[in-house]
């Protein structure tokens, strides 16, 4: 009787190159596993928790610095280019194409509409995007297949400069947008080691694309509504102070997208939506202001609880209505109320 040494899955993964016969074999193995243990591939299994989170030495935040660090660990020669792709493809981590897919990586997973530049025209198509367990795995997948050599393709790590690497991605077919490389280069030029080079003061006349803080734009704070644009410098200064706190909340919850539902409401806007006559949202006095928000994918009551413990001024308990209110009023008292 011949004793056979069993194969180890780690060896299969190590040598998997997406060749047709390898993929077919994995499908056969998957079917055999499911036949013997129907729930073994479910996400609630302990092995998947270990794979996706538990035991991980590093946790990477969903921001420029976090993506830069994850890309560097994965082996990207120009991690700032990966961060620029993250910023461009996901709107600084706010709009995902699939679960934890920050780069528009296509494959079996979530189906959604996307725009492609074909034959000189932008067209909308339906396509499938890969679902990932976390940001780090997504970054690793990108770097392994586009930055390093993969199968017959030469990765952009071969480039001598980050600008050349950006154009290399387009040459190898990563994106159909003819201006894709230029957009990435512009984003990289705006950052140095993950920190925005933009030093301008936040003023009322800034474009809505202006970043008040690393992850919050003027447009987000005003809902991209010109009627809500600030008219006095002290309003901008108050908004900046609150945005700095919002960044802390965002970081506490893993860098998940923070969505502002209401910021500045001038008198006419405030009246039209039925706001309180003395609402903090009016920004009608120096040091007075407010913002309502939620964190995408996070229990709103957990966000409210955290804010209640860490924000020293006004907090409105709006979780039952899907938001949390923070604000400041004259004298900056600590005050709490229910909506």
N, C-alpha and C positions, 0 to 999 in steps of 0.2 A: 504494500500500500504506500502510495506516494503522499508525503505531507506537503501541502501547498501553503506558502506564506501569503497571508491575506494582504490585499492592497490597502493603503492608507489614503483617506480622502485628501489629506494635506498634500500628498504627492500628485493627486489628480489635479488639484487646483493649481499647483506650482507649474505644471506643464500644459495647462489649458491655454490654447491659442485661438480659440473660436474656429477651429477647423471643422468642416462639416461632419466628419466621422466622430470627432470628439463631442460635438453638440448632440449628435444622435445617441451616443453612448450615455450622456448625462440624462437625456430624456428617458432612456430605458431604466437607468438606475433610479431616477425619481419615481417612475411608475412602480418599480419593485418595492421601494421604501414605503410608498403610500399604501400599497397592497397589504403590507405587514403591519404598518402603524399609520392609519389614516390621518392622524393629526400631527404627525412628526414635523411637518414643514410649516406649521402655523407660527405666526409671529409671537404668540404667547408662550412659546416653549422656552425653557431655560437656555438652551444653546443659542437661540436667536438673541436673547437679552445679552448674553456674553459677547456675541458677534457684534452687536450694534452699540452697546454702551458699557455694560459691566466689565470691570477689569481694564478699561482703557486708561492709559497713563495720561493722555492729553485730551482736553476738551477744548474745541475751537469755537470761538464766538462767531456769530453770523454778522461780521463786520469786516472792513478792509484788513485790519490787523490780524483777525482770526483766520481769514482765508489766506493771507500772505504766509502765516506761520504753518498752516496745513499744507500749502503748496511746497514750501521749503522742505518740510519733513518728507513729502512724497517724492521729492527729487526733481522739482522744476528748476531749471537753470535760472529762469527769470520769474520768481514767484510774484513779482509785481504785475506781470502780464496775466497770471491766473486771477489775481485780485481785480484787475481791470475787466476781465471777462465776466467775473461775478457781478461787478457793478453794472456793466452794460446789459448783460443777459437777464438779470433779475431785478434791476432797478434798486441796486444796493440792498439786495436780500429781501425785497418785499414781494416780488411776483415770481412764483415758481412754476416751472413747466410740468413737473411731476413731483411726487413726494420727495422732499429734500433734494430736488434737482434744480440747481442754481445756474446751470450752463446750457440749458436747452438740449441736453444730450438725448438723442433719439434711440428708441428701442422698445421692447415690450413693456407696457406699463399703463400710464395715464394717457388717454386720448383727448386732445384739445385742438382748437384752431390755432394756426400760426401763419405768419406771413413769410413768403419766400420771394426772392428776386429772380424771375425766370424770363428769359428772352427780352430783357430790357424793361420788364414791368413787374410791379409788386402784385402778387396774387395771394389770396387766402386759401389755405388748404387744411385738411384734417390730418393730423399726424400723431404718432404714439411716442411718449417720452418715458424714459426709465424712471422707476421709483427707487430711491435709495434709503437706507436705514438712518443715515445721518449725513451731515455736511462733510465730514472728513472722508467718508467712503466715496462720496460724489467727487471730491477733489482728487482723491487717489485714482479713481477711474479715468478722469480727464487727463491727468498727468501721464498715466501708464499708456494711454492710447494716442495722445496727441503731442506730448512733449518728449517722450522717449520713443525710440524706434519700436514699431508694433507691426507684426506680420510683414507685409511688403512696403509699408509706409515708413518714411523717415521723419522722426519727430523734430519739433522746432527747437529742442535743446541743442541741435546742431548749429543753430544760428549764432553769430558772434556778437550781436547786439539785441537788445529787447525790441528795437524797432524792426529789425530784420525778422525776429521771431514772430512778431505780430503779422507781418506780411506772409510769412511761411505758413501760418495757419490758414490763411485765405487760399494760398497756392495749393495746399493739400486738400482743400474742399470743406473746411470746417464751416464756413458761412457763405451764403450767396450774396450778401450785401456787399456791393463793390467798395463801399466806404468803411467797411468793418475795421480794417487795420488802422485807418486814420483815427477812428473813434477810440480804439484801444490806446493808441499812442498819446492822444490828447488826455485821456484819463490817467495814464501813467505819469505824464508830465505834471499833472495837478497834484501828485502825491510824492512824498519822499519818505521811504521806509514806513509806508502805511499812514503817514500824517498829511492832511491836506496842506498844500502850500498857500492856499488862499488866506490872506491876512486882513482882508478888507473888513471894515466895521459894518455890521448889519444896520442898514439905514432904510427908510421907507421907500426910497426910489429903486431899490435893488430889484432885479428880475426875479420872477417866481422860481427860477431854477437855482437861485442862490441858496447855499447851505448855511442855515443858522448854526447848526452843529453838524457833526459828521454824518448823521443819518436823518436829519430833519430839514426839509427845504421850506423856504418862504411860502411856496405854493401849497404845501401840505398844511401849513398853519392857517392859511387863508382859504382853503378849499379851492384854490386856483380861481377865486372870484375877485375881480378887480374892485368890487364894491367893498371888500373886506381889507383892502390894502391899508397899512398903517399910514398915518399922516403926521405923526410927531415922533421925534427920536426916543423920548422916554418910553413910548409904547414898545418900540423895538428892544430897548434895554430890558424891559420887564419880560417880554416874550423869550429873549435869550436866556434869562435866568431860569425860567420854567423849562425851556428845552434842555438845559444842562441836567436838570433833575430827571426829565423824561429819558434821557440817555442812560441814566443810572438804573431806572426801572427796566428799560429794554435789556440792558446787560444782565441784570439780575435774573431775567427769564430767558437766558440763553441766546440773546440777540435776535429773538423772533421779531417779525415785523410789527412795528407800533403804528397803529392807525388813528389819526386825529379825526374826530367827528365834528368838532366845533372849536374854533379858536377866537379870533377877533370878530366881534359883531357890532358894527357901527349902529347908531340909533335906528336908522331906517330898516336895516336888516333884522335887528333885534326885535323891533316892533312887528315886522312882517311874520316872524316865526313864533310870536307870542312869548318872547323872553321876558324875564322880570325887569321892571323899570329901572332897578338899581343893580342889574346884573354885573358881576365881575368881568364878564365877556366884553363889556363896553370899552374897557381900557380908557376910561374917561378922566382919570386922575393919575398923577405920577405914582408909580409903584402898584397900580391896580390892574389886574388882568386875570385871565383864566384860560384853561384848555380842557376839553373832554377827549377821552381816548380809550382805546382798548388794545390788548396785545393779541395778535392773530394766533390762534391755536392754543391759547392759555385760558384756563377757567377764570372768568371775569371776577369771580368772588375772591380768588386767590390774589389777583392783582389788586383789588380793592383793599384786602387785608394788609398786603405789603405796604401800599401807599398810606393807609391809616397809621401804620407804625412808624413810617420813615419821613413823611412829609410834614413839616412843622406848621403850615398855615391852613388855608381853607381846603376842606375835602368834602365833596358831595357824594353821598352813597348812591350811585346810579346804576349799580350792578344789575339790579332787576330790570333795567331798561337797556342794558348792554354797554354801558360806559362807566368810566370813573372821572369825576371832576376834581381838578386841582386849581387853586386860585390864590390870589393875594388881594387884600383890601387895606385901607388906611390903618396904620398901626400894626399891621401884620398879626392879628390875633390868631390863635389856634381855635378853629371852629369846625364843627361837623354837623351835617344835616342829611335827611333822607329826601329822595325825590318821589 
